[in-house]
């Protein structure tokens, strides 16, 4: 069954997918679903965790900075820079995410910081807060990554501003580690899914492949082939239905074979009876009828030898008619069963028949025989070939209106073939014109098939016709022929 055409791209995609095995399709679908699900969950978890950690880091930054601002008020007012520095170190030591801490006075000058190699230029201006603001947080991009910078006024801004920067490196590492774990889990689940899908496809496709193999055997004529029932499921029911179909086909084939044997035996019997009857009639014509006509000729000649001229003339006329009738009887006897076929073989019989056709018609017939010199074929093969060639030439003489015809009989190592061609008006092999012509063609096919051979007709209106006959040279006894042993 083919999908209806919708779009060339869809048709091409369907063609590609249709060429892929069921096992590959199932494995591909399972793997794609697991991978897509795993990647989707990983991306969602990563996004949610990143947002959650960012919010918590901001809140932590505000909390640390406000605590620092509250504790530095007295130190700034008393100008205790040492205590201020110690407080800043304590804040950084107690919070591993703190990247830097510094304090700015009310005029914007840095009072204290923990940068060992100098205060970074532009950091003061990167985040500023006015005196009446609770806090101000900004995301700064540094050479060490993203930092949440929070500024909180000290003593409402009159004592300065406390600044704390919290790095996102540890939070990002946590997100990356969790992402890696999720991807590893996706890989493991994918491997388990592919393994399970492989086992499932093996369970599903093995009986299907056996069904296909058995179907091919049945298609080749082995109707005894059966499939094994794997389980009591839908596939098992399919196997039972398939075996039932195979059994029905086997029974039908046995009945057909028996019917074909009966038909072949009947046809062989009919053909054998025809040949026997032809022999009997030919013998009667040759012996009894010919002798009677010969006696009549002698009597007419004796009667004509009298003195009456009128009686002599009349006797002579009757004698001519009787002689012509005798020739026709001889010709008919030869056509019914030429004795030369039994005595000298196929070559001589065909040569004599072709000569008779040339003598009694204007048809020019070319005869070529190869490989038959001094050799005799099995009697049934010679009879079949003679009758087929006889029927073919008879059809040419009666129906083809041809000017020329050719007959080729060739013997090879394993078979013998005959070809009869003419340049007549031809016909449609599927609709042979007259009823007697159809019966003649049917008889040609039957004779060849009974000996394991075949007859092929080629013709077109006004293009002449050709009859190809090929029969295998299998040694057959007449007894086997009558009993229907030939099953080639």
C-alpha positions in Angstrom: 0.0 0.0 0.0 1.4 3.4 -0.9 0.7 6.7 0.8 -1.3 9.3 -1.2 1.0 11.9 -2.8 0.9 15.2 -0.8 4.2 16.9 -1.3 7.4 15.8 -3.0 9.4 16.3 0.2 6.9 14.3 2.2 6.9 11.6 -0.4 10.7 11.4 -0.4 10.7 11.3 3.4 8.1 8.5 3.4 10.1 6.6 0.8 13.3 6.8 2.9 11.5 5.8 6.1 9.7 3.0 4.3 13.0 1.5 3.3 14.2 1.3 6.9 13.6 -2.0 8.8 11.0 -2.2 11.6 13.7 -2.8 14.2 15.6 0.3 13.2 12.4 2.3 13.3 11.5 1.2 16.8 15.1 1.7 18.1 15.2 5.1 16.5 11.9 6.2 18.0 12.8 5.0 21.5 16.2 6.6 21.3 14.8 9.9 20.0 12.1 10.1 22.6 14.5 9.3 25.5 17.1 11.8 24.2 14.5 14.5 23.6 12.9 14.0 27.0 16.3 14.0 28.7 17.6 17.1 26.9 14.3 18.9 27.5 14.3 18.1 31.3 18.0 19.0 31.5 17.4 22.4 29.9 14.3 23.1 32.0 16.1 22.2 35.3 19.1 24.2 34.3 17.1 27.3 33.5 15.0 27.0 36.7 18.0 26.3 38.9 20.0 29.2 37.3 17.1 31.7 38.0 16.7 30.3 41.6 20.4 30.6 42.4 20.5 34.1 40.9 17.7 35.3 43.1 19.2 33.7 46.2 22.6 35.2 45.3 21.1 38.6 45.0 19.4 38.3 48.3 22.5 37.0 49.9 24.5 39.9 48.5 22.0 42.4 49.9 22.0 40.7 53.3 25.8 40.6 53.6 26.1 44.2 52.4 23.5 45.5 54.8 25.1 43.7 57.7 28.4 45.2 56.7 27.0 48.7 56.5 25.4 48.4 59.9 28.6 47.2 61.5 30.9 49.8 59.9 28.9 52.8 61.0 30.7 53.3 64.3 34.1 52.3 62.9 33.8 55.0 60.2 32.6 57.7 62.6 35.5 56.9 64.9 37.9 56.7 62.0 39.0 53.2 63.0 40.4 52.1 59.7 42.1 49.1 61.1 38.9 47.8 62.7 37.1 48.5 59.4 39.7 46.4 57.5 39.4 43.6 59.9 35.6 43.6 59.6 35.9 43.5 55.9 38.3 40.5 56.1 35.9 38.7 58.5 33.0 39.3 56.1 35.0 37.9 53.1 36.2 34.9 55.2 32.7 34.0 56.4 31.2 34.1 52.9 33.1 32.1 50.3 31.1 33.7 47.4 32.3 37.2 48.3 34.8 38.4 45.6 35.5 41.8 47.0 34.5 44.2 49.8 35.2 47.9 50.0 33.8 51.1 51.7 33.4 54.5 50.1 33.1 57.7 52.1 30.4 60.3 51.5 32.6 62.1 49.0 33.1 59.0 46.8 36.6 58.2 48.0 37.6 54.6 48.8 38.2 54.4 52.6 39.3 50.7 52.6 39.4 47.7 50.3 40.8 44.2 50.1 42.3 44.4 46.6 45.9 43.4 47.0 47.2 44.6 43.6 45.3 47.9 43.5 41.8 49.1 43.3 40.2 48.3 39.9 39.6 51.4 37.8 36.0 52.3 37.2 34.6 50.0 39.9 33.3 52.8 42.1 31.3 54.3 39.3 29.9 50.8 38.2 27.2 50.8 40.9 26.2 53.8 42.9 23.3 54.3 45.4 21.7 57.5 46.6 21.3 58.2 50.4 17.6 57.5 50.6 17.7 54.1 48.8 17.6 50.8 50.6 20.2 49.2 48.3 21.3 49.0 44.7 22.4 45.7 43.1 24.0 45.5 39.6 25.3 42.6 37.6 28.9 43.3 36.6 30.9 41.3 34.0 34.6 41.0 35.1 37.6 39.0 33.9 36.7 36.4 36.5 33.1 36.0 35.5 29.8 37.7 36.5 29.6 39.4 39.9 26.5 40.6 41.8 27.6 44.0 43.1 25.4 45.4 45.9 25.7 49.0 47.3 24.1 49.9 50.7 24.2 53.5 52.2 25.9 53.7 55.6 24.1 55.9 58.1 21.7 57.1 55.4 24.7 57.9 53.2 26.2 60.4 55.5 29.0 58.0 56.5 29.5 56.5 53.0 28.5 53.4 51.1 29.4 49.7 51.7 30.0 47.7 48.5 30.1 43.9 48.3 30.6 41.8 45.2 29.4 38.1 45.1 30.8 35.8 42.4 28.5 33.5 40.4 31.3 31.0 39.8 30.3 28.6 42.5 26.6 28.8 41.6 27.4 28.3 37.9 29.6 25.3 38.9 26.6 23.8 40.8 24.4 24.3 37.7 27.0 22.7 35.4 27.5 19.8 37.8 23.8 19.1 37.9 23.5 19.5 34.1 26.3 16.9 33.7 24.5 14.5 36.1 21.2 14.9 34.2 23.0 14.3 30.8 24.7 11.2 32.3 21.3 10.0 33.5 19.9 10.7 30.0 22.7 8.6 28.5 22.2 5.7 30.9 18.4 5.8 30.4 19.0 5.9 26.6 21.2 2.9 26.8 18.7 1.0 28.9 15.9 2.1 26.6 17.8 1.0 23.4 18.5 -2.3 25.0 14.9 -2.8 26.0 13.7 -1.7 22.6 16.2 -4.0 21.0 14.9 -6.9 23.0 11.3 -5.9 22.2 12.0 -5.6 18.5 13.8 -9.0 18.5 10.7 -10.5 20.1 8.4 -8.7 17.5 10.5 -9.0 14.3 11.7 -12.6 14.7 8.3 -14.1 14.1 7.6 -11.5 11.4 10.8 -12.5 9.6 9.8 -16.1 9.9 6.4 -15.3 8.5 8.1 -13.5 5.5 10.5 -16.4 5.0 7.7 -19.0 5.1 5.6 -16.8 2.8 8.4 -16.8 0.2 8.7 -20.6 0.5 4.9 -20.9 -0.1 5.2 -18.4 -3.0 7.9 -20.8 -4.5 5.5 -23.7 -4.3 6.4 -25.3 -1.0 2.9 -25.5 0.6 4.2 -27.6 3.4 6.0 -24.7 5.0 4.7 -23.6 8.4 5.6 -21.0 11.0 6.2 -21.6 14.7 3.7 -20.1 17.2 5.9 -18.0 19.5 3.4 -16.8 22.1 -0.3 -16.7 22.9 -0.6 -13.1 21.7 -1.6 -11.3 18.5 1.5 -12.5 16.7 0.6 -16.1 17.8 -2.9 -15.6 16.3 -1.3 -14.3 13.1 0.9 -17.4 12.9 -2.1 -19.7 13.4 -4.0 -17.8 10.7 -1.0 -18.0 8.4 -0.7 -21.8 9.0 -4.4 -22.2 8.3 -3.9 -20.4 5.0 -0.9 -22.5 4.2 -2.9 -25.7 4.9 -5.8 -24.5 2.8 -3.3 -23.7 -0.1 -1.7 -27.1 0.3 -5.1 -28.8 0.1 -6.1 -26.7 -2.9 -2.7 -27.4 -4.6 -3.2 -31.1 -4.0 -6.7 -31.0 -5.4 -5.4 -29.0 -8.4 -2.5 -31.4 -8.9 -4.9 -34.3 -8.8 -7.3 -32.6 -11.2 -4.4 -31.7 -13.5 -3.1 -35.3 -13.4 -6.6 -36.5 -14.2 -7.0 -34.0 -17.0 -3.5 -34.9 -18.4 -4.3 -38.6 -18.2 -7.6 -38.0 -20.0 -6.0 -35.8 -22.7 -3.2 -38.3 -23.2 -5.8 -41.0 -23.5 -7.8 -39.0 -26.0 -4.7 -38.3 -28.0 -3.5 -41.9 -27.9 -7.0 -43.0 -28.9 -7.0 -40.5 -31.8 -3.7 -41.8 -33.0 -4.9 -45.4 -32.7 -8.1 -44.5 -34.6 -6.1 -42.7 -37.2 -3.9 -45.8 -37.7 -7.0 -48.0 -37.9 -8.8 -45.7 -40.4 -5.6 -45.2 -42.5 -5.0 -49.0 -42.5 -8.7 -49.5 -43.6 -8.4 -46.9 -46.3 -5.1 -48.3 -47.5 -6.1 -52.0 -47.4 -9.8 -52.3 -48.0 -10.9 -49.1 -49.7 -7.8 -49.0 -51.9 -8.2 -52.6 -52.9 -11.8 -52.0 -53.8 -11.0 -49.0 -55.9 -8.2 -50.9 -57.6 -10.6 -53.7 -58.4 -13.0 -51.1 -59.8 -10.3 -49.7 -62.0 -9.5 -53.1 -63.4 -13.1 -53.8 -64.0 -13.6 -50.5 -65.8 -10.6 -51.1 -68.0 -11.9 -54.6 -68.9 -15.3 -53.1 -69.6 -13.8 -50.4 -71.8 -12.0 -52.9 -73.9 -15.3 -54.0 -75.6 -16.3 -53.0 -79.1 -18.9 -50.4 -78.1 -17.1 -47.0 -78.4 -19.7 -45.1 -76.3 -19.4 -47.7 -73.5 -15.6 -47.5 -73.8 -15.7 -43.7 -73.5 -18.0 -43.9 -70.5 -15.8 -46.5 -68.8 -12.7 -44.4 -69.4 -14.4 -41.4 -67.7 -15.4 -43.6 -64.7 -11.9 -45.0 -64.6 -10.4 -41.5 -64.4 -12.8 -40.6 -61.5 -11.9 -43.8 -59.7 -8.2 -43.2 -60.2 -8.5 -39.7 -58.8 -10.5 -41.1 -55.9 -7.9 -43.7 -55.2 -5.2 -40.9 -55.1 -7.3 -38.9 -52.7 -7.8 -42.0 -50.5 -4.0 -42.6 -50.5 -3.4 -38.9 -49.6 -6.0 -39.1 -46.8 -4.5 -42.3 -45.4 -1.0 -40.7 -45.4 -2.4 -37.6 -43.6 -4.2 -39.6 -41.1 -1.2 -41.6 -40.1 1.8 -41.6 -42.5 3.5 -45.0 -42.4 6.8 -43.3 -43.1 6.6 -41.6 -39.7 6.6 -45.1 -38.1 9.1 -46.6 -40.6 11.6 -43.8 -41.3 11.0 -41.2 -38.6 10.2 -37.5 -38.3 12.5 -36.1 -41.0 11.1 -38.2 -43.8 7.5 -37.7 -42.7 7.9 -33.9 -42.5 9.6 -33.9 -45.9 6.8 -35.9 -47.5 4.1 -33.8 -45.9 5.8 -30.5 -47.0 6.1 -31.9 -50.5 2.4 -32.8 -50.6 1.6 -29.2 -49.4 3.7 -27.8 -52.2 2.1 -30.1 -54.8 -1.5 -29.3 -53.8 -1.1 -25.5 -53.2 0.7 -22.5 -54.5 2.4 -21.9 -51.1 6.2 -21.8 -51.2 7.5 -23.6 -48.3 11.2 -23.6 -47.1 12.2 -26.6 -45.0 15.3 -26.8 -42.8 16.1 -29.6 -40.5 19.2 -29.8 -38.3 20.6 -32.5 -36.0 18.1 -35.2 -37.2 20.2 -37.0 -39.8 20.0 -40.7 -39.1 18.6 -40.2 -35.6 15.2 -41.1 -34.2 13.4 -39.3 -31.5 11.1 -40.9 -29.0 7.9 -42.0 -30.8 5.7 -39.7 -28.8 7.9 -36.7 -29.5 8.0 -37.5 -33.2 4.2 -37.8 -33.2 3.7 -34.6 -31.3 6.0 -32.6 -33.5 4.5 -34.0 -36.7 1.0 -33.1 -35.6 2.0 -29.6 -34.4 3.8 -28.8 -37.7 0.9 -30.4 -39.6 -1.7 -28.3 -37.7 0.4 -25.1 -38.2 0.8 -25.6 -41.9 -2.9 -26.5 -42.2 -3.8 -23.2 -40.5 -1.5 -21.4 -42.9 -3.1 -23.0 -45.9 -6.7 -22.4 -44.7 -6.6 -19.1 -43.0 -3.4 -17.1 -43.5 -3.6 -16.3 -47.3 0.2 -16.4 -47.3 2.6 -16.5 -50.2 5.6 -18.1 -48.4 6.2 -20.2 -45.3 9.2 -21.7 -43.6 9.6 -24.7 -41.3 12.7 -25.2 -39.1 13.2 -28.4 -37.0 16.3 -28.4 -34.9 17.6 -31.0 -32.4 19.9 -30.0 -29.6 21.5 -31.8 -26.7 18.5 -31.5 -24.4 15.6 -30.5 -26.5 14.1 -30.3 -29.9 12.4 -27.3 -31.3 10.3 -26.4 -34.4 9.5 -23.0 -35.9 6.8 -22.5 -38.5 6.5 -18.9 -39.9 4.4 -17.4 -42.7 3.9 -14.0 -44.3 0.1 -14.1 -44.2 -2.5 -11.8 -42.7 -1.8 -12.9 -39.2 -4.2 -12.8 -36.3 -4.5 -11.9 -32.6 -3.1 -14.8 -30.6 -5.5 -13.9 -27.7 -8.5 -14.1 -30.0 -7.9 -16.8 -32.6 -10.5 -16.3 -35.3 -12.5 -19.4 -36.0 -13.6 -22.1 -33.6 -11.7 -24.9 -35.5 -8.6 -22.7 -35.4 -8.9 -22.3 -31.7 -9.3 -26.0 -31.2 -6.3 -26.6 -33.4 -4.2 -24.2 -31.4 -5.4 -25.7 -28.2 -4.4 -29.2 -29.4 -0.9 -27.9 -30.3 -0.5 -26.5 -26.7 -1.8 -29.8 -25.2 0.5 -32.0 -27.2 3.5 -30.0 -26.2 2.6 -29.6 -22.5 2.0 -33.3 -22.1 5.6 -33.9 -23.0 6.9 -31.1 -20.8 7.2 -28.6 -23.7 5.6 -25.4 -24.7 4.1 -23.7 -27.7 4.5 -19.9 -28.2 2.5 -18.0 -30.8 3.6 -14.6 -32.1 1.4 -12.8 -34.6 -0.1 -9.4 -35.5 -2.7 -8.5 -38.0 -1.1 -8.2 -41.5 2.3 -9.0 -40.1 2.3 -12.8 -40.5 2.6 -15.3 -37.7 5.2 -17.6 -36.0 4.7 -20.8 -34.0 7.6 -21.8 -31.7 7.6 -25.3 -30.3 10.1 -26.6 -27.8 10.0 -30.1 -26.3 12.6 -31.6 -23.9 14.2 -34.9 -25.1 13.2 -37.1 -22.2 13.1 -40.8 -22.8 9.5 -41.9 -22.5 8.1 -45.3 -23.1 4.7 -45.5 -24.6 3.4 -47.2 -21.5 4.6 -44.3 -19.3 3.1 -41.9 -21.9 -0.3 -43.5 -21.5 -0.1 -43.7 -17.7 0.8 -40.0 -17.5 4.3 -40.1 -15.9 5.6 -37.1 -17.7 5.5 -34.2 -15.2 8.2 -32.0 -16.6 
